[in-house]
Amino acid sequence: MRRIIAISDLHIGGDQKPMLGHPEQLEDFLERLAEYTPPDGEELELVIHGDLIDFLAESPSEAWSSSEAKAVEKFTAVTRRQPSLFAAFRRCAAKLRRCSILLGNHDIELAYPKVRDALFRKLDIDAHRSLFVTSNEAYRIGDLLIEHGNRYDPWNAIDHDGLRQIVSASSRGEMPPAELKICPGSRLVHEVMNPLKERYHFIDLLKPEDKLIALLLTTLEPKLKRDLMVLFRGATSYVMQVYRKAHWQLMSTGRQPGQRHLVSGSESAEIDGPLASDITLAFAEELEEERAARLEVSGRSGWLKRFLEDQEESLKARLERGEGIEHNRLKKLQVALRHILQNDATFIESDRSGPYVKAAEEMIGAGVAKVVVMGHTHLARNVKIGGGRYINTGTWADLLRIDHALLEDTEQARSDLMEWLRSLATDRLHCLRVCEPHYADVRLNNEGHLIDEPRLRRHRRGVAFV
């Protein structure tokens, strides 16, 4: 019998503002797994399916570490900051039958041969006991299919053809034949999110993201309102253009089984769609300004320079000085947040929306697998699909969410909302960050068929693994 434990999106990395804010949770999980004694005939395998190391969070900031030496330096820096965590990894790996690793979109540098070797040495694991999938192939074990899931996200689909050529050249000490085509999501993290994160750490923790992030940033930094609106609009258009072109390059010739479920951008809400009447009324002035604005991005240097230098006039500075937020602005923010969060299913494990569930439905319906496990979204999911199941293992990184009580149309709620914003603006997040780690637990017989119902489990510190 084979028991597969799958985790993803650990995001180990970031010397200043790491997403993995509770490494003790992961360390405890690994220790519990190491203490587990499998019954006779059971082989235990740990699968880490993407974003093990967060190279995008490491200094110096790059969308992709363009040299193998730089990637090794970053990996070494990560492991030095987390000695007890990697010691737990070693103890766990020693007890496992196999430890398998898949690439995500934040850790593609692990594909470099020297980085991979450094990882094996740090885990003290023989390469022959560890399957390392770097080719964009899904990890298949009988009825089970595991992947990271970023290939269904137009922002973060990796140029694996280019990556293979770079890895091939690196393995022989040759110069890569061409530069990697960096996905738009990694460019956005490097060029936009990391600079913004210097002042507002919450931006890579808050869920749901997208419009919510832009709304809160323009509330905290009114002078950036036009820049951010144009930036995100332009970035979205750019992503879809790149994705439509890359789609045919990434697919094989002949029959293209993934064609239908690869296109995920069509589900996004139209930016220029009709607005609710209360939104139109509350934001009449802003909407008029936006209509008059040209849809041109002024360039990173312009808006970023103003953002980093003009700190005294920012709402962050005012909140740090103990000043409040205007009553009218708070009411506007409540109106906008209520619309963004109405019918929001971000934290509902059974939610069936999104391209990832659709991809799982395609594969299960085609008989490719009975259980499809993904990560990438940072949102745990457990969805029954016909005779199969889609599981998303969420993340071990911290998350932030908005308490809906802050959006009630009362003075107390507005006062509480202002204090919540003050916590975001002044980086006092310790009481707001939550860690809700999950893992998939799947048992297969020797022929690869399911033995019992696959499970999505929540790890709780101090509770033995059974």
VEXDREN-2710 file (C-alpha; in Angstrom, 1 decimal):
% VEXDREN-2710
k/r/px/py/pz
1/MET/0.0/0.0/0.0
2/ARG/1.2/3.5/-0.8
3/ARG/0.2/6.5/1.3
4/ILE/0.7/9.9/-0.3
5/ILE/0.9/13.1/1.8
6/ALA/0.9/16.2/-0.4
7/ILE/1.7/19.8/0.7
8/SER/2.4/22.9/-1.3
9/ASP/3.0/26.6/-1.2
10/LEU/5.4/26.6/1.8
11/HIS/7.0/29.9/0.6
12/ILE/10.2/29.5/2.6
13/GLY/12.2/32.7/2.0
14/GLY/12.2/36.4/2.4
15/ASP/14.6/37.9/4.8
16/GLN/12.5/40.9/5.8
17/LYS/8.8/40.1/5.4
18/PRO/8.4/36.4/4.8
19/MET/5.0/34.9/3.9
20/LEU/5.8/31.9/6.0
21/GLY/5.1/33.7/9.3
22/HIS/4.7/30.5/11.4
23/PRO/7.5/28.2/10.4
24/GLU/6.9/26.3/13.7
25/GLN/3.7/24.9/12.2
26/LEU/5.6/23.4/9.3
27/GLU/8.3/22.2/11.6
28/ASP/5.8/20.5/13.9
29/PHE/4.1/18.8/10.9
30/LEU/7.4/17.4/9.7
31/GLU/8.3/16.2/13.2
32/ARG/4.9/14.5/13.5
33/LEU/5.4/12.9/10.1
34/ALA/8.8/11.6/11.2
35/GLU/7.4/10.1/14.3
36/TYR/4.7/8.2/12.4
37/THR/5.2/4.4/12.2
38/PRO/3.5/3.1/9.1
39/PRO/1.7/-0.3/9.4
40/ASP/3.2/-3.3/7.7
41/GLY/3.1/-3.0/4.0
42/GLU/2.5/0.8/3.9
43/GLU/5.0/3.0/2.1
44/LEU/4.8/6.7/3.1
45/GLU/5.6/9.4/0.5
46/LEU/5.7/13.1/1.0
47/VAL/5.0/15.2/-2.2
48/ILE/5.8/18.9/-2.1
49/HIS/4.0/20.1/-5.2
50/GLY/5.3/23.6/-5.8
51/ASP/6.5/26.9/-4.2
52/LEU/8.8/25.2/-1.6
53/ILE/11.3/28.0/-1.7
54/ASP/10.2/31.6/-2.5
55/PHE/13.0/32.9/-4.7
56/LEU/10.9/35.9/-5.6
57/ALA/11.0/37.1/-2.0
58/GLU/14.8/36.9/-1.8
59/SER/17.2/39.8/-2.1
60/PRO/18.3/41.1/-4.5
61/SER/14.8/41.1/-6.0
62/GLU/14.6/39.5/-9.4
63/ALA/11.7/38.0/-11.4
64/TRP/14.0/35.1/-12.2
65/SER/17.6/34.4/-11.0
66/SER/19.3/34.6/-14.3
67/SER/22.4/32.8/-13.2
68/GLU/22.8/29.5/-11.4
69/ALA/25.3/31.0/-9.0
70/LYS/22.8/33.6/-7.9
71/ALA/20.2/31.0/-7.4
72/VAL/22.5/28.9/-5.2
73/GLU/23.4/31.9/-3.1
74/LYS/19.7/32.7/-2.5
75/PHE/18.9/29.1/-1.6
76/THR/21.9/29.0/0.8
77/ALA/20.6/32.2/2.4
78/VAL/17.1/30.7/2.9
79/THR/18.5/27.6/4.6
80/ARG/20.8/29.6/6.9
81/ARG/17.8/31.6/8.2
82/GLN/15.8/28.4/8.9
83/PRO/18.2/25.9/10.4
84/SER/15.6/24.2/12.7
85/LEU/13.1/23.9/9.9
86/PHE/15.5/22.2/7.5
87/ALA/16.7/20.0/10.3
88/ALA/13.1/18.8/10.7
89/PHE/13.0/18.3/6.9
90/ARG/16.1/16.0/7.2
91/ARG/14.6/14.0/10.0
92/CYS/11.3/13.6/8.2
93/ALA/13.0/12.7/4.9
94/ALA/15.0/10.0/6.6
95/LYS/11.8/8.2/7.6
96/LEU/10.0/8.4/4.3
97/ARG/10.0/5.8/1.6
98/ARG/10.2/8.7/-0.9
99/CYS/10.1/12.5/-1.0
100/SER/8.9/13.9/-4.3
101/ILE/9.2/17.6/-5.4
102/LEU/7.4/19.5/-8.1
103/LEU/8.1/23.0/-9.3
104/GLY/5.7/25.9/-8.7
105/ASN/6.0/29.4/-10.1
106/HIS/8.0/30.9/-7.2
107/ASP/10.7/28.2/-7.1
108/ILE/11.6/27.5/-10.7
109/GLU/15.3/28.1/-9.8
110/LEU/15.2/24.7/-8.1
111/ALA/15.4/23.3/-11.6
112/TYR/19.1/24.5/-11.8
113/PRO/21.3/21.4/-11.3
114/LYS/23.5/22.9/-8.6
115/VAL/20.4/24.3/-6.7
116/ARG/18.8/20.8/-6.9
117/ASP/22.1/19.3/-5.6
118/ALA/22.2/21.8/-2.8
119/LEU/18.6/20.9/-1.8
120/PHE/19.4/17.2/-1.8
121/ARG/22.4/17.8/0.4
122/LYS/20.4/20.0/2.8
123/LEU/17.7/17.3/3.1
124/ASP/20.3/14.6/3.3
125/ILE/18.4/12.6/0.8
126/ASP/19.6/10.4/-2.0
127/ALA/18.5/11.6/-5.4
128/HIS/17.4/8.1/-6.2
129/ARG/14.8/8.3/-3.4
130/SER/13.4/11.6/-4.6
131/LEU/11.5/12.2/-7.7
132/PHE/12.1/15.7/-8.9
133/VAL/9.6/16.9/-11.6
134/THR/10.8/20.0/-13.5
135/SER/9.4/19.3/-16.9
136/ASN/5.8/20.6/-16.5
137/GLU/4.6/17.0/-16.4
138/ALA/2.0/16.2/-13.8
139/TYR/3.0/13.6/-11.2
140/ARG/0.9/10.6/-11.8
141/ILE/0.4/7.6/-9.4
142/GLY/-2.4/5.4/-10.6
143/ASP/-5.7/7.1/-9.8
144/LEU/-3.9/10.2/-8.4
145/LEU/-2.6/13.2/-10.3
146/ILE/-0.7/16.0/-8.5
147/GLU/0.5/19.3/-9.9
148/HIS/1.0/22.9/-8.8
149/GLY/-1.8/24.3/-10.8
150/ASN/-0.1/27.5/-12.1
151/ARG/-0.4/26.4/-15.7
152/TYR/-4.1/27.2/-15.5
153/ASP/-3.4/30.7/-14.4
154/PRO/-2.5/33.1/-17.3
155/TRP/-0.4/35.3/-15.0
156/ASN/1.8/32.5/-13.9
157/ALA/2.2/29.9/-16.6
158/ILE/5.9/29.1/-16.8
159/ASP/7.9/29.0/-20.1
160/HIS/8.9/25.4/-19.5
161/ASP/10.4/24.9/-22.9
162/GLY/12.8/27.8/-22.3
163/LEU/13.5/26.5/-18.8
164/ARG/14.4/23.0/-20.1
165/GLN/16.9/24.6/-22.5
166/ILE/18.5/26.6/-19.7
167/VAL/18.7/23.6/-17.4
168/SER/20.1/21.5/-20.2
169/ALA/22.8/24.1/-20.9
170/SER/23.6/24.5/-17.1
171/SER/24.0/20.8/-16.6
172/ARG/26.9/21.0/-19.1
173/GLY/28.4/24.3/-18.0
174/GLU/27.2/25.9/-21.2
175/MET/25.7/29.4/-21.8
176/PRO/21.9/29.2/-22.1
177/PRO/20.8/29.6/-25.7
178/ALA/18.2/32.2/-24.8
179/GLU/16.8/34.1/-21.9
180/LEU/13.8/32.7/-20.1
181/LYS/10.5/34.2/-21.0
182/ILE/9.4/35.4/-17.6
183/CYS/5.7/35.0/-16.8
184/PRO/3.7/38.3/-16.2
185/GLY/3.0/37.3/-12.6
186/SER/6.6/37.1/-11.6
187/ARG/7.3/40.4/-13.3
188/LEU/4.4/41.9/-11.4
189/VAL/5.8/40.6/-8.1
190/HIS/9.3/41.9/-8.8
191/GLU/8.4/45.3/-10.4
192/VAL/5.2/46.2/-8.5
193/MET/4.4/44.0/-5.5
194/ASN/7.9/43.9/-3.9
195/PRO/8.3/47.7/-3.9
196/LEU/4.8/48.2/-2.5
197/LYS/5.5/45.5/0.1
198/GLU/8.3/47.6/1.5
199/ARG/5.6/49.9/2.9
200/TYR/2.6/47.5/3.0
201/HIS/3.4/44.0/3.9
202/PHE/-0.2/42.9/3.8
203/ILE/-0.4/42.9/0.0
204/ASP/0.8/39.3/-0.5
205/LEU/-1.2/37.9/2.4
206/LEU/-4.6/39.4/1.9
207/LYS/-7.4/37.3/0.4
208/PRO/-9.3/37.7/-1.9
209/GLU/-6.6/39.6/-3.8
210/ASP/-6.8/41.4/-7.2
211/LYS/-9.4/44.2/-6.9
212/LEU/-9.3/44.2/-3.2
213/ILE/-5.6/44.9/-3.1
214/ALA/-5.9/47.8/-5.6
215/LEU/-8.8/49.2/-3.7
216/LEU/-7.0/49.3/-0.3
217/LEU/-3.8/50.6/-1.8
218/THR/-5.5/53.5/-3.5
219/THR/-7.3/54.2/-0.2
220/LEU/-4.1/54.3/1.7
221/GLU/-2.2/56.1/-1.1
222/PRO/-4.7/58.4/-2.8
223/LYS/-2.0/60.0/-5.0
224/LEU/-1.4/56.7/-6.6
225/LYS/-5.0/56.1/-7.5
226/ARG/-4.7/56.9/-11.2
227/ASP/-1.3/55.2/-11.5
228/LEU/-2.5/51.9/-9.9
229/MET/-5.8/51.9/-11.8
230/VAL/-4.0/52.3/-15.1
231/LEU/-1.2/49.9/-14.0
232/PHE/-3.5/47.0/-13.1
233/ARG/-5.7/47.6/-16.1
234/GLY/-2.7/47.7/-18.4
235/ALA/-1.2/44.7/-16.8
236/THR/-4.3/42.6/-17.2
237/SER/-4.5/43.5/-20.9
238/TYR/-0.8/42.6/-21.3
239/VAL/-1.2/39.3/-19.5
240/MET/-4.1/38.2/-21.8
241/GLN/-2.2/39.2/-24.9
242/VAL/0.9/37.3/-23.8
243/TYR/-1.1/34.3/-22.7
244/ARG/-3.0/34.0/-26.0
245/LYS/0.3/34.0/-27.9
246/ALA/2.0/31.7/-25.5
247/HIS/-0.9/29.3/-25.5
248/TRP/0.0/27.8/-28.9
249/GLN/3.7/27.7/-28.1
250/LEU/3.1/25.7/-24.9
251/MET/0.8/23.2/-26.4
252/SER/2.1/20.1/-28.3
253/THR/1.4/19.7/-32.0
254/GLY/-1.5/17.6/-33.1
255/ARG/-4.3/16.8/-30.7
256/GLN/-4.3/19.3/-27.8
257/PRO/-6.1/17.8/-24.8
258/GLY/-5.6/20.8/-22.5
259/GLN/-6.9/23.4/-24.9
260/ARG/-10.3/23.8/-23.3
261/HIS/-9.3/24.0/-19.7
262/LEU/-6.1/26.1/-20.2
263/VAL/-8.0/29.3/-21.0
264/SER/-8.8/30.7/-17.5
265/GLY/-8.9/34.5/-18.2
266/SER/-12.4/34.4/-19.6
267/GLU/-13.9/33.9/-16.1
268/SER/-12.6/37.3/-14.9
269/ALA/-15.1/39.9/-14.3
270/GLU/-15.0/42.7/-16.9
271/ILE/-13.3/45.7/-15.6
272/ASP/-15.5/48.0/-17.6
273/GLY/-18.8/46.2/-16.8
274/PRO/-21.8/47.9/-15.4
275/LEU/-21.5/49.1/-11.8
276/ALA/-24.1/48.9/-9.1
277/SER/-26.0/52.2/-8.5
278/ASP/-24.6/52.7/-5.0
279/ILE/-21.0/52.3/-6.2
280/THR/-21.6/54.7/-9.1
281/LEU/-23.1/57.2/-6.6
282/ALA/-20.4/56.8/-3.9
283/PHE/-17.5/57.0/-6.4
284/ALA/-18.9/59.5/-8.9
285/GLU/-15.9/61.9/-8.7
286/GLU/-13.4/59.1/-8.9
287/LEU/-15.2/57.5/-11.9
288/GLU/-15.2/60.8/-13.8
289/GLU/-11.5/61.2/-13.2
290/GLU/-10.9/57.6/-14.4
291/ARG/-12.9/58.2/-17.6
292/ALA/-10.7/61.2/-18.4
293/ALA/-7.4/59.3/-17.7
294/ARG/-5.5/58.0/-20.6
295/LEU/-4.9/54.2/-20.4
296/GLU/-1.1/54.6/-20.4
297/VAL/1.2/53.3/-17.8
298/SER/3.6/56.1/-16.9
299/GLY/6.4/53.5/-16.2
300/ARG/7.8/52.0/-13.1
301/SER/10.2/54.9/-12.4
302/GLY/7.4/57.5/-12.3
303/TRP/4.8/56.1/-9.9
304/LEU/7.4/54.1/-7.9
305/LYS/9.5/57.2/-7.2
306/ARG/6.5/59.1/-6.0
307/PHE/5.4/56.2/-3.9
308/LEU/8.7/55.7/-2.2
309/GLU/9.6/59.3/-1.7
310/ASP/6.3/61.0/-0.9
311/GLN/5.8/59.4/2.4
312/GLU/4.7/62.4/4.6
313/GLU/1.5/62.9/2.7
314/SER/0.4/59.2/2.6
315/LEU/-2.4/57.9/4.6
316/LYS/0.1/55.5/6.2
317/ALA/2.0/58.5/7.6
318/ARG/-1.2/60.1/8.9
319/LEU/-2.3/56.9/10.6
320/GLU/1.1/56.4/12.1
321/ARG/0.8/59.9/13.6
322/GLY/-2.5/58.8/15.2
323/GLU/-4.7/60.8/12.8
324/GLY/-8.0/59.3/11.6
325/ILE/-9.7/58.8/8.3
326/GLU/-12.4/61.1/7.0
327/HIS/-15.9/59.8/7.7
328/ASN/-16.9/60.0/4.0
329/ARG/-13.9/58.1/2.9
330/LEU/-14.6/55.3/5.3
331/LYS/-18.2/55.1/4.1
332/LYS/-17.0/54.9/0.5
333/LEU/-14.6/52.1/1.4
334/GLN/-17.3/50.2/3.1
335/VAL/-19.6/50.4/0.0
336/ALA/-16.8/49.2/-2.3
337/LEU/-15.7/46.4/0.1
338/ARG/-19.3/45.1/0.5
339/HIS/-19.6/44.8/-3.3
340/ILE/-16.3/43.0/-3.6
341/LEU/-17.0/40.6/-0.8
342/GLN/-20.7/39.9/-1.5
343/ASN/-21.2/36.3/-2.3
344/ASP/-17.5/35.8/-1.9
345/ALA/-16.5/32.1/-1.7
346/THR/-12.7/32.6/-1.1
347/PHE/-12.6/30.6/2.1
348/ILE/-15.3/28.0/1.3
349/GLU/-13.6/24.6/0.8
350/SER/-16.5/23.3/-1.4
351/ASP/-16.5/26.2/-3.8
352/ARG/-16.5/24.9/-7.4
353/SER/-15.7/28.1/-9.3
354/GLY/-12.4/28.8/-11.1
355/PRO/-10.2/27.3/-13.8
356/TYR/-8.6/24.8/-11.4
357/VAL/-11.8/22.9/-10.7
358/LYS/-12.6/23.0/-14.4
359/ALA/-9.3/21.5/-15.3
360/ALA/-9.8/18.8/-12.7
361/GLU/-13.3/18.1/-14.1
362/GLU/-11.7/17.7/-17.6
363/MET/-9.1/15.2/-16.4
364/ILE/-11.4/13.2/-14.2
365/GLY/-14.1/13.2/-17.0
366/ALA/-11.5/11.9/-19.5
367/GLY/-10.5/9.1/-17.1
368/VAL/-7.0/10.5/-16.6
369/ALA/-7.3/10.4/-12.8
370/LYS/-9.9/10.0/-10.1
371/VAL/-8.2/12.4/-7.7
372/VAL/-6.6/15.7/-8.8
373/VAL/-4.5/17.6/-6.3
374/MET/-3.3/21.1/-6.8
375/GLY/-2.0/24.1/-4.9
376/HIS/-1.0/27.6/-6.2
377/THR/-4.2/29.5/-5.1
378/HIS/-3.4/29.4/-1.3
379/LEU/-7.0/28.4/-0.8
380/ALA/-7.9/25.0/0.5
381/ARG/-10.5/23.1/-1.6
382/ASN/-12.2/19.8/-1.3
383/VAL/-14.7/19.3/-4.1
384/LYS/-16.4/16.1/-5.2
385/ILE/-16.5/15.8/-9.0
386/GLY/-18.7/12.9/-10.2
387/GLY/-16.9/9.8/-9.2
388/GLY/-13.7/11.7/-8.3
389/ARG/-12.4/14.6/-6.3
390/TYR/-10.5/17.8/-6.6
391/ILE/-8.3/18.8/-3.6
392/ASN/-6.3/22.0/-3.2
393/THR/-3.8/21.9/-0.4
394/GLY/-3.9/25.6/0.3
395/THR/-0.8/27.1/1.8
396/TRP/1.5/27.1/4.8
397/ALA/2.1/30.8/4.4
398/ASP/0.0/33.3/6.5
399/LEU/-3.3/34.7/5.3
400/LEU/-5.2/37.9/6.0
401/ARG/-9.0/38.2/5.6
402/ILE/-11.5/41.0/6.3
403/ASP/-14.1/40.5/9.0
404/HIS/-17.5/41.2/7.4
405/ALA/-18.5/42.9/10.7
406/LEU/-16.3/45.8/9.7
407/LEU/-18.5/46.5/6.7
408/GLU/-21.8/47.1/8.5
409/ASP/-23.3/50.5/8.1
410/THR/-22.7/51.6/11.7
411/GLU/-20.4/54.1/13.3
412/GLN/-18.8/51.3/15.5
413/ALA/-18.1/49.3/12.3
414/ARG/-16.5/52.3/10.7
415/SER/-14.4/53.0/13.8
416/ASP/-13.3/49.3/13.8
417/LEU/-12.5/49.5/10.1
418/MET/-10.3/52.5/10.6
419/GLU/-8.3/50.6/13.3
420/TRP/-8.0/47.6/11.0
421/LEU/-6.7/49.9/8.3
422/ARG/-4.3/51.4/10.8
423/SER/-3.0/47.9/11.5
424/LEU/-2.4/47.3/7.8
425/ALA/-0.8/50.7/7.2
426/THR/1.5/50.5/10.2
427/ASP/2.5/46.8/9.6
428/ARG/1.0/45.6/12.9
429/LEU/-0.2/42.4/11.5
430/HIS/0.7/39.8/14.2
431/CYS/-2.9/39.7/15.4
432/LEU/-4.4/39.6/11.9
433/ARG/-2.2/36.9/10.3
434/VAL/-3.6/33.4/10.4
435/CYS/-1.9/30.1/9.5
436/GLU/-4.3/27.4/8.4
437/PRO/-2.1/24.7/6.9
438/HIS/-3.7/21.7/5.1
439/TYR/-2.4/18.6/3.4
440/ALA/-3.9/15.9/1.1
441/ASP/-3.9/12.4/2.4
442/VAL/-4.4/9.7/-0.3
443/ARG/-4.1/5.9/0.0
444/LEU/-3.5/3.7/-3.0
445/ASN/-3.0/0.0/-3.4
446/ASN/-0.1/-1.6/-5.2
447/GLU/-1.9/-1.2/-8.5
448/GLY/-2.4/2.5/-7.9
449/HIS/-6.1/2.3/-7.2
450/LEU/-7.8/4.2/-4.4
451/ILE/-8.2/2.3/-1.2
452/ASP/-10.5/4.7/0.6
453/GLU/-11.8/8.3/0.3
454/PRO/-9.0/10.8/-0.3
455/ARG/-9.0/13.5/2.4
456/LEU/-8.0/17.1/2.9
457/ARG/-6.7/17.4/6.4
458/ARG/-5.9/20.4/8.6
459/HIS/-2.7/20.3/10.5
460/ARG/-3.0/21.3/14.1
461/ARG/0.2/21.8/16.1
462/GLY/0.9/19.3/18.8
463/VAL/-1.6/16.7/17.4
464/ALA/0.0/13.4/16.4
465/PHE/-0.1/12.3/12.7
466/VAL/-2.2/9.1/12.4
END
